[in-house]
Each structure stands twice: as C-alpha cells, then as structure tokens.
Amino acid sequence: MGNGTGALLRNPDPARGCKKSGYYPQSKRAVVDFTALFFVPDAITISDARSAGSGSQGSAGSGSQECRRTAFQSKKNGRFICAKRYHASICITIPAVFSYGIHYLFASFFFKYQVSRVSRKNSIMIREWVSLKPHNSFRIDANAAFFTEISSTADLLRLMDTAIFLEQPRYILGGGSNTLFTQDFPGLIMKIRIPGITVLSENDREVILQTGAGVNWDDLVHHTIDRGWGGLENLSMIPGETGAAPIQNIGAYGVELDSVFVSLDALDLKTGEPTRFDREMCRFGYRDSIFKRDLKGKFLITAVTLRLSKQHRLHLEYGNLKEVLKADGITDPDIRHIGSAVRKIRSSKLPDPAVTGNAGSFFKNPVITQDQFLKLSETHPGIPSYPAGNQIKIPAAWLIDQCGLKGKRLGDAGVHERHALILVNHGKATGRDILDLADTIRAEVLDRFGITLEPEVNLV
C-alpha cells in the first residue's frame, strides 16, 4: 500500500501533531526479541503485543516473561523487521540466508530495541494523525486520527481484521470532491484506490464495462469517448472517483448515472461478504441511492459495471449545449463534440479546485410540486424550471442569485462570483466557516421562496 517506515503506534496526539505509520498484521502486532537472533540465528522469538503491553517503551526483553512461541524464517522470503527506540525508527530486511555473522552484528546492535515484525504480504499500512487537506477538493486542513489506502478487496479484508477497523468510527473517502470536513475526524479514513477498467462483453450495439472504484471518473469518461462508447459524455468533468458515482447517482446536462448503470460490487463492512447490487436494489433517486440512506456506511463499493452504447442517443436538451455546439459550427454532433461542449461550459463557469478549493455544486436543485411552482410563478414570473416526473425542478443557483448572494463572503468562505451554487474556500476557511455560509444561504432562500435547500456534499 503506502510507502513508509513501520513503527509501533501509540494513540494519536493532536497537540503534538504526531504523524506515524505502522504495518498492521491482521489482528495483532508481534513483538520481536532481537536477543534471540544472538542465540538462534534462524529463529525469531515472538510474544503477543497485547500480552507484552501494546506500545511499550521497555527493552526488547520486557516480554520475556510472557507466553512465547518461535517462528522460523522462510529461506525463500525475508521478513520486514522494524525497530524502534524512543522516537527513532529504522527498518531493515533480514533474509534467512544472511550469514551467522550478520545475525550476530544486528543482535548486538539492537540488543535493547523494541521491534515490530510484520510481513508486508499479510499487513495493511495505517498512518496516524494525517492531514486531509490533499484528500479533499475544498482544501480544508482537517486531520484524521487514522488513515489507510485500499487498493484491492484483499486489502479491505486484511483491514477488517485489525483492531483499528473494529473499534474506530470509519469514513470511506473517494476523490474527496463531495466531502466537507467540518472538524478533525476521530476515527479511520479509508481512501479508495482500487484500479482497473475491463470489458466484460461487447457486440455491435453495446459494451458492458466494469471499472474499479478508485478509477478517476473523468478519466473513465475520456476512456469511453475515445473508443466511441456513448452514455457518459454529458457527465464529463465531474470530479471524484467511480465508486462514489452510484452513491450520489451523479448527473449533469440531462443525464444521470442510473441510465447506464448495470450493477455494482460491494463488501459488507460487518461480515466481509461480497454482494452484487443491480439497478433496482440501489433505489436510485435524484442525487440519491440506498447507500445514502438505509445502507449508509455499511458497504464499501469495489467495482461498478456500466452498459454503454455504440448506437448513440444524444442528449442536447439541457442547459445551453445546443448554443455552444452551434457557436462552434457543429451541426451534426457526436459524443466527442458533446463531451467537448460540456467541458467548455463547465470550465467557463466552475472554478478549478486546484486553484480555489470547492466541491462543485454544494446544494441539490430542489424539486417541488406543481402547485408550489404555480404559486411561485405568480410572485416570481420567469422562474426557470425543468420537469422531474410529475414534479418541477428549480435551479438552486437561480434561487441563490435572486437573493443577491453571488460573490458573498464570510471571511475566507465565499459564494463563487460566476456560479451561485458553488461555495469556495478562498484560502484559510475551515469546514465550519463553509458550513456557516451554507446555513446563511439556506435561511435566506427559505425566507424568500419558502424552499429548503439540501446539501449535495457529505458533511463530516
């Protein structure tokens, strides 16, 4: 997983700002008595860390009175051995084929060091007190008590057998483009890195594509457009990772994920059992799914399967797509033209998170009844609207703009000057600052229009 020096972990100390790493074997750490190397060069004496005293700062012989067992090193595979004394850490690899003289040297040098023996093959890297600023598009400088990265189902299963997973609160983090950290997170952040794009089946009409949950969404859109597979072009430039797409049922310019969705694979975070969810089981709604409600935090999505078309049905009815295509002289557009038009529109309106921290649309577009819409139309002629089944969808950006809030700032938290639906971090805003601004906006919209705006981002 991550690269770093293994170390015995203590509880995170926010006041000290400690940042430590450790390889965690599946259910416990092992404490190695290096003096055993002096007497038995091909053996390592191990005692259960829970018996020897977790995080003990005593000598290597401090666990000598505990129940021990001897583990002989494989002659094929070296062991990853991490030694620690006070605040210093050192990691070395000692294959069993090393000479007796080398064993003697290390045994003498580390005579009173406490060490942790961990096989990299059967461990998971968990870091302690990690800044989340690089992991959220708002660029909020919150911290996580524990942080790990998941690159495979096997990683997750190993993680599920650790005490930290079992005992700490958890949060699954994809690209961090739909999350607002309002405070330090006191538990375990699981960053999803699962890769892979695989064609499961293909014919003259369609292709069934499976992608890992950690694949960047816009990279996937590029991948499909380049190969002439239609269905995702209107969803170009949406930030985040593929695993989060069905949770949110992402959508833009008249298209939502559920229109191309086949199924997703997920692991039950309580039992570790794999489950496949089809479209009906996901209970998709507007920016909604069962994973935001009944199953919130209970499953981790590992892969998503989509059905894409080779016989394209273009969606040009939403926003100003037709106008942009016309201005570019495109009279017979294909999926590549639509993808380019969407990117042009989004780039002209939306701030780059790498420059100005933001999470895209902060609020959902409210959906109201037709009776409510008729009453609003009487007091606000020209109010924009879009059909949403037997209801009406109102652009939240228009409501906020009508309240005169575009460009408003509360300290470093602000409403973007070009798009009222986007809240931004101008530099040093905290998550609480952004949330206070959002509350102010909701109160003004409710007072003027009688409509309650709901956040689209996850508040943590």
C-alpha positions as CSV (number, residue, x, y, z in Angstrom):
1,M,0.0,0.0,0.0
2,G,1.7,3.2,1.2
3,N,5.4,3.6,1.4
4,G,6.9,4.4,4.8
5,T,8.7,3.2,7.8
6,G,6.8,0.8,10.1
7,A,6.6,1.7,13.7
8,L,4.8,0.7,16.9
9,L,1.8,3.0,17.1
10,R,0.6,4.9,20.1
11,N,-2.7,6.9,20.4
12,P,-2.6,10.0,18.2
13,D,-1.7,13.1,20.0
14,P,-3.3,16.2,18.2
15,A,-1.5,18.6,20.4
16,R,1.9,17.2,19.3
17,G,0.8,16.8,15.7
18,C,2.4,13.4,15.5
19,K,2.4,11.6,12.2
20,K,3.4,8.0,12.4
21,S,3.0,4.9,10.3
22,G,2.7,1.3,11.0
23,Y,2.2,-2.0,9.2
24,Y,-0.6,-3.8,11.0
25,P,-0.8,-7.6,10.8
26,Q,-4.4,-8.9,10.5
27,S,-5.4,-8.9,14.1
28,K,-2.4,-8.1,16.3
29,R,1.2,-6.9,16.3
30,A,4.1,-9.1,17.2
31,V,6.9,-8.0,19.4
32,V,10.3,-9.5,18.5
33,D,13.1,-10.2,20.9
34,F,16.2,-9.5,18.9
35,T,18.4,-11.2,21.6
36,A,17.0,-14.4,20.1
37,L,19.0,-13.7,17.0
38,F,22.2,-13.8,19.0
39,F,21.5,-17.3,20.2
40,V,19.3,-18.8,17.5
41,P,20.3,-17.1,14.2
42,D,17.5,-18.6,12.1
43,A,14.7,-18.1,14.6
44,I,12.8,-15.1,15.9
45,T,11.1,-15.2,19.3
46,I,7.6,-13.6,19.3
47,S,5.2,-12.6,22.0
48,D,1.7,-11.3,21.6
49,A,1.8,-7.5,21.7
50,R,-1.3,-7.4,23.7
51,S,0.4,-9.5,26.4
52,A,3.7,-7.7,26.2
53,G,2.0,-4.3,26.5
54,S,0.9,-2.5,23.4
55,G,3.1,0.4,22.6
56,S,5.5,-0.4,25.5
57,Q,8.7,1.6,25.6
58,G,10.7,-1.0,27.6
59,S,13.6,-3.1,26.3
60,A,13.3,-6.0,23.9
61,G,13.4,-8.4,26.8
62,S,10.4,-6.8,28.5
63,G,8.1,-9.5,27.2
64,S,10.4,-12.3,28.2
65,Q,8.0,-13.5,31.0
66,E,5.1,-13.7,28.6
67,C,4.0,-16.7,26.8
68,R,6.2,-17.0,23.7
69,R,6.4,-19.0,20.5
70,T,9.2,-19.3,18.0
71,A,8.7,-18.5,14.3
72,F,11.4,-19.7,11.9
73,Q,12.1,-17.6,8.9
74,S,11.4,-18.9,5.5
75,K,14.6,-19.4,3.5
76,K,12.7,-18.0,0.5
77,N,11.2,-14.9,1.9
78,G,12.8,-12.2,4.1
79,R,10.9,-10.6,6.9
80,F,10.2,-6.9,7.2
81,I,11.6,-6.0,10.6
82,C,11.0,-2.6,12.1
83,A,13.0,-1.5,15.2
84,K,12.2,1.4,17.4
85,R,13.7,3.1,20.4
86,Y,12.3,6.3,21.9
87,H,11.4,8.4,18.9
88,A,13.7,6.8,16.3
89,S,12.6,4.2,13.8
90,I,14.6,2.0,11.5
91,C,13.5,-0.7,9.1
92,I,15.7,-3.5,7.7
93,T,15.1,-6.6,5.7
94,I,16.8,-9.8,7.1
95,P,16.5,-12.8,4.8
96,A,17.1,-16.1,6.4
97,V,20.1,-16.6,4.1
98,F,22.1,-13.9,5.8
99,S,25.2,-15.3,7.4
100,Y,25.5,-16.0,11.2
101,G,28.0,-13.2,11.4
102,I,25.4,-10.7,10.1
103,H,22.9,-12.0,12.6
104,Y,25.4,-11.6,15.4
105,L,26.1,-8.0,14.3
106,F,22.4,-7.0,14.3
107,A,21.7,-8.8,17.5
108,S,24.5,-6.9,19.3
109,F,23.4,-3.5,17.8
110,F,19.7,-3.9,18.6
111,F,20.1,-5.7,21.9
112,K,17.7,-3.5,23.8
113,Y,15.5,-2.3,21.0
114,Q,11.8,-3.0,20.9
115,V,10.8,-4.1,17.4
116,S,7.7,-5.0,15.4
117,R,7.9,-7.9,13.0
118,V,5.3,-7.6,10.2
119,S,5.1,-9.5,6.9
120,R,4.2,-7.0,4.2
121,K,2.2,-9.6,2.4
122,N,-0.3,-10.0,5.3
123,S,-0.4,-6.5,6.6
124,I,-2.1,-3.2,5.9
125,M,-0.4,0.2,6.3
126,I,-2.3,2.5,8.7
127,R,-0.9,6.1,9.2
128,E,-1.7,8.1,12.3
129,W,-2.8,11.7,12.5
130,V,-2.8,12.5,8.8
131,S,-3.7,15.8,7.2
132,L,-6.7,15.5,4.9
133,K,-6.0,18.7,3.0
134,P,-4.6,16.9,0.0
135,H,-7.5,14.5,0.0
136,N,-10.5,16.9,-0.3
137,S,-11.2,19.4,-3.0
138,F,-12.3,22.1,-0.6
139,R,-8.7,22.0,0.6
140,I,-9.9,22.0,4.3
141,D,-7.0,21.4,6.6
142,A,-8.6,18.8,8.9
143,N,-6.9,15.7,10.2
144,A,-7.7,12.0,10.5
145,A,-6.8,10.1,13.6
146,F,-6.1,7.1,11.3
147,F,-5.7,6.9,7.5
148,T,-5.3,3.9,5.2
149,E,-5.5,3.3,1.4
150,I,-7.4,0.4,-0.1
151,S,-6.1,-0.9,-3.5
152,S,-7.9,-4.3,-3.6
153,T,-10.5,-6.4,-2.0
154,A,-7.8,-8.3,-0.2
155,D,-6.6,-5.0,1.3
156,L,-10.0,-4.4,2.7
157,L,-10.4,-7.9,4.1
158,R,-7.0,-7.5,5.9
159,L,-8.0,-4.1,7.2
160,M,-11.3,-5.5,8.6
161,D,-9.4,-7.8,10.9
162,T,-7.5,-5.0,12.6
163,A,-8.5,-3.6,16.0
164,I,-8.5,-0.1,14.5
165,F,-11.1,-1.0,11.9
166,L,-13.3,-2.8,14.5
167,E,-13.1,-0.2,17.2
168,Q,-12.9,3.2,15.5
169,P,-15.5,5.3,13.6
170,R,-14.9,5.0,9.8
171,Y,-15.4,7.1,6.7
172,I,-15.0,5.9,3.1
173,L,-13.2,8.6,1.0
174,G,-13.0,8.6,-2.8
175,G,-11.7,11.6,-4.6
176,G,-12.8,13.9,-1.7
177,S,-14.7,16.1,-4.2
178,N,-18.1,15.7,-2.5
179,T,-17.0,16.0,1.1
180,L,-16.8,18.8,3.6
181,F,-14.8,18.1,6.7
182,T,-16.2,20.3,9.4
183,Q,-13.8,19.1,12.1
184,D,-10.9,16.6,12.6
185,F,-12.1,13.1,12.0
186,P,-11.6,11.0,15.2
187,G,-11.5,7.6,13.5
188,L,-10.3,5.8,10.4
189,I,-10.4,7.3,6.9
190,M,-10.4,4.6,4.2
191,K,-9.1,6.1,0.9
192,I,-10.2,4.0,-2.1
193,R,-7.5,3.3,-4.8
194,I,-9.0,0.2,-6.5
195,P,-7.9,0.4,-10.2
196,G,-8.9,-1.3,-13.4
197,I,-11.1,-0.9,-16.5
198,T,-12.3,-4.2,-18.0
199,V,-14.6,-5.0,-20.9
200,L,-16.9,-7.8,-19.8
201,S,-18.8,-8.2,-23.1
202,E,-19.2,-6.5,-26.4
203,N,-21.2,-6.7,-29.5
204,D,-22.2,-4.4,-32.4
205,R,-24.7,-2.5,-30.3
206,E,-23.2,-2.1,-26.8
207,V,-20.3,-2.8,-24.5
208,I,-20.5,-3.9,-20.8
209,L,-17.7,-2.2,-18.9
210,Q,-16.5,-2.9,-15.3
211,T,-14.3,-0.3,-13.6
212,G,-12.6,-0.3,-10.2
213,A,-14.0,2.0,-7.6
214,G,-10.8,4.0,-7.4
215,V,-10.7,5.0,-11.1
216,N,-11.0,8.7,-11.6
217,W,-14.4,9.4,-13.1
218,D,-13.3,11.9,-15.7
219,D,-10.5,9.5,-16.8
220,L,-13.2,6.9,-17.4
221,V,-15.3,9.3,-19.4
222,H,-12.3,10.1,-21.6
223,H,-11.6,6.4,-22.0
224,T,-15.1,5.6,-23.2
225,I,-15.4,8.6,-25.6
226,D,-12.1,7.8,-27.2
227,R,-13.4,4.3,-28.0
228,G,-16.7,5.5,-29.3
229,W,-18.8,4.2,-26.5
230,G,-21.7,6.5,-25.7
231,G,-23.5,7.3,-22.5
232,L,-21.1,9.2,-20.3
233,E,-20.3,12.2,-22.5
234,N,-22.8,14.5,-20.7
235,L,-21.1,13.6,-17.4
236,S,-17.7,14.9,-18.5
237,M,-15.6,16.8,-16.0
238,I,-17.5,15.7,-12.9
239,P,-14.8,15.4,-10.2
240,G,-14.4,12.3,-8.0
241,E,-13.9,8.6,-8.4
242,T,-16.1,5.9,-10.0
243,G,-17.1,4.2,-6.7
244,A,-18.8,7.3,-5.5
245,A,-20.9,7.8,-8.7
246,P,-23.7,5.3,-7.8
247,I,-23.9,6.5,-4.2
248,Q,-24.7,10.0,-5.4
249,N,-26.3,8.9,-8.7
250,I,-24.3,11.7,-10.3
251,G,-25.8,13.6,-13.1
252,A,-25.4,16.6,-15.4
253,Y,-26.9,18.1,-18.6
254,G,-29.9,15.9,-18.6
255,V,-28.2,12.5,-17.9
256,E,-27.8,10.6,-14.7
257,L,-25.7,7.6,-13.9
258,D,-28.6,5.2,-13.5
259,S,-29.4,5.5,-17.2
260,V,-26.2,3.4,-18.0
261,F,-25.9,1.5,-14.7
262,V,-25.9,-2.3,-14.7
263,S,-24.6,-3.3,-11.2
264,L,-22.0,-2.7,-8.6
265,D,-19.9,-5.0,-6.4
266,A,-19.5,-4.2,-2.7
267,L,-18.2,-5.7,0.5
268,D,-20.3,-5.8,3.7
269,L,-18.2,-4.0,6.2
270,K,-19.6,-6.1,9.0
271,T,-19.2,-9.6,7.6
272,G,-16.8,-9.1,4.7
273,E,-19.2,-10.9,2.4
274,P,-19.3,-9.7,-1.3
275,T,-22.7,-8.5,-2.6
276,R,-23.8,-7.5,-6.1
277,F,-26.4,-4.7,-6.3
278,D,-28.4,-4.3,-9.5
279,R,-30.2,-1.1,-10.5
280,E,-33.4,-1.9,-8.6
281,M,-31.5,-2.8,-5.4
282,C,-29.7,0.6,-5.5
283,R,-33.0,2.5,-5.3
284,F,-31.7,5.5,-7.3
285,G,-33.3,8.9,-6.9
286,Y,-32.2,12.4,-7.7
287,R,-28.7,12.6,-6.3
288,D,-29.6,9.7,-4.1
289,S,-29.4,6.0,-3.6
290,I,-29.8,3.4,-0.9
291,F,-26.2,3.9,0.0
292,K,-27.0,7.5,1.3
293,R,-29.9,6.2,3.4
294,D,-30.5,2.6,4.6
295,L,-27.1,1.2,3.8
296,K,-25.0,4.3,4.5
297,G,-21.6,3.3,5.8
298,K,-22.5,-0.4,5.7
299,F,-20.9,-1.4,2.4
300,L,-17.8,-0.4,0.5
301,I,-18.1,-0.3,-3.3
302,T,-15.3,-2.1,-5.0
303,A,-16.4,-2.1,-8.7
304,V,-19.1,-0.6,-10.9
305,T,-20.5,-2.1,-14.1
306,L,-22.0,0.1,-16.9
307,R,-23.8,-0.5,-20.2
308,L,-22.5,1.8,-22.9
309,S,-23.9,2.2,-26.4
310,K,-22.3,2.1,-29.9
311,Q,-25.5,3.4,-31.4
312,H,-25.6,6.8,-29.8
313,R,-28.6,8.6,-28.4
314,L,-27.6,12.2,-27.9
315,H,-28.9,14.4,-25.1
316,L,-28.9,18.1,-26.1
317,E,-32.0,19.3,-24.3
318,Y,-30.4,20.6,-21.1
319,G,-28.6,23.8,-20.5
320,N,-27.0,25.7,-23.4
321,L,-25.4,22.7,-25.1
322,K,-27.1,23.4,-28.4
323,E,-25.9,27.0,-28.3
324,V,-22.3,26.1,-27.6
325,L,-22.3,23.5,-30.4
326,K,-23.9,26.0,-32.8
327,A,-21.3,28.6,-31.9
328,D,-18.6,26.0,-32.7
329,G,-20.1,25.3,-36.1
330,I,-21.2,21.8,-35.2
331,T,-24.4,20.9,-37.0
332,D,-24.1,17.1,-36.7
333,P,-22.6,16.4,-33.3
334,D,-21.3,13.1,-32.0
335,I,-20.4,12.1,-28.4
336,R,-16.9,13.6,-28.8
337,H,-18.5,17.0,-29.7
338,I,-20.9,16.8,-26.7
339,G,-18.1,15.9,-24.3
340,S,-16.1,18.9,-25.5
341,A,-19.1,21.2,-25.2
342,V,-19.8,20.1,-21.7
343,R,-16.1,20.7,-20.8
344,K,-16.2,24.2,-22.3
345,I,-19.3,25.1,-20.4
346,R,-18.1,23.8,-17.1
347,S,-14.6,25.4,-17.5
348,S,-16.2,28.8,-18.1
349,K,-18.4,28.6,-15.0
350,L,-16.7,26.4,-12.5
351,P,-13.5,27.2,-10.5
352,D,-10.6,24.8,-10.7
353,P,-10.3,23.0,-7.2
354,A,-6.5,23.0,-7.7
355,V,-6.6,26.9,-7.6
356,T,-9.7,27.6,-5.5
357,G,-11.0,25.0,-3.1
358,N,-14.5,23.9,-3.8
359,A,-16.7,20.8,-4.2
360,G,-18.7,21.8,-7.2
361,S,-22.5,22.2,-6.6
362,F,-22.9,22.5,-2.9
363,F,-26.8,22.2,-2.9
364,K,-29.2,20.0,-4.7
365,N,-31.6,21.6,-7.1
366,P,-34.9,21.5,-5.2
367,V,-37.8,19.5,-6.5
368,I,-41.3,21.0,-5.7
369,T,-44.9,20.2,-6.5
370,Q,-46.7,21.7,-9.5
371,D,-48.9,23.7,-7.1
372,Q,-45.9,25.2,-5.4
373,F,-44.5,26.1,-8.7
374,L,-47.7,27.8,-9.9
375,K,-47.7,29.9,-6.7
376,L,-44.0,30.9,-7.1
377,S,-44.7,31.8,-10.7
378,E,-47.2,34.3,-9.7
379,T,-44.8,36.2,-7.4
380,H,-41.7,35.5,-9.5
381,P,-42.5,35.5,-13.2
382,G,-39.9,33.8,-15.4
383,I,-38.6,31.4,-12.7
384,P,-36.7,28.7,-14.6
385,S,-37.8,25.1,-14.2
386,Y,-37.4,21.6,-15.6
387,P,-39.7,18.6,-15.4
388,A,-39.0,16.0,-12.8
389,G,-41.6,13.3,-13.3
390,N,-44.8,14.8,-12.0
391,Q,-42.9,17.5,-10.1
392,I,-40.9,20.5,-11.0
393,K,-37.1,21.0,-10.5
394,I,-35.9,24.6,-9.8
395,P,-32.2,25.6,-10.3
396,A,-30.8,26.2,-6.8
397,A,-28.3,28.6,-8.4
398,W,-31.1,30.9,-9.6
399,L,-32.7,31.0,-6.1
400,I,-29.4,31.9,-4.5
401,D,-28.6,34.5,-7.2
402,Q,-32.1,36.1,-6.7
403,C,-31.2,36.6,-3.0
404,G,-28.2,38.6,-4.1
405,L,-25.7,36.2,-2.6
406,K,-23.5,35.6,-5.6
407,G,-19.9,36.6,-4.6
408,K,-20.8,36.9,-0.9
409,R,-18.0,36.2,1.6
410,L,-17.9,35.4,5.2
411,G,-14.2,35.5,5.9
412,D,-12.4,33.1,3.5
413,A,-15.7,31.2,2.8
414,G,-17.5,32.5,-0.2
415,V,-20.1,32.1,-2.9
416,H,-18.4,31.9,-6.3
417,E,-18.8,35.1,-8.3
418,R,-19.7,33.2,-11.6
419,H,-21.8,30.4,-10.2
420,A,-24.0,30.9,-7.1
421,L,-24.3,27.1,-6.5
422,I,-20.6,26.8,-5.7
423,L,-19.2,27.6,-2.3
424,V,-15.4,28.2,-2.3
425,N,-12.5,28.3,0.1
426,H,-10.5,31.5,-0.7
427,G,-7.6,30.2,1.3
428,K,-7.9,29.6,5.0
429,A,-11.6,28.8,5.5
430,T,-12.4,26.0,7.9
431,G,-15.1,23.4,7.3
432,R,-17.2,25.2,9.9
433,D,-16.8,28.5,8.1
434,I,-18.1,26.9,4.9
435,L,-21.0,25.4,6.8
436,D,-21.9,28.7,8.4
437,L,-22.1,30.3,5.0
438,A,-24.2,27.4,3.7
439,D,-26.6,27.9,6.7
440,T,-26.9,31.6,5.9
441,I,-27.8,30.8,2.3
442,R,-30.4,28.3,3.2
443,A,-32.0,30.7,5.6
444,E,-32.3,33.5,3.0
445,V,-33.7,31.2,0.3
446,L,-36.2,29.7,2.7
447,D,-37.3,33.2,3.8
448,R,-37.8,34.5,0.3
449,F,-39.1,31.4,-1.6
450,G,-40.3,29.0,1.1
451,I,-37.9,26.4,-0.3
452,T,-35.4,24.5,1.8
453,L,-32.1,23.8,0.1
454,E,-30.5,20.4,0.8
455,P,-26.7,20.0,0.7
456,E,-25.4,17.8,-2.1
457,V,-22.0,17.4,-0.4
458,N,-21.4,15.0,2.5
459,L,-20.9,16.8,5.8
460,V,-18.4,15.0,8.0
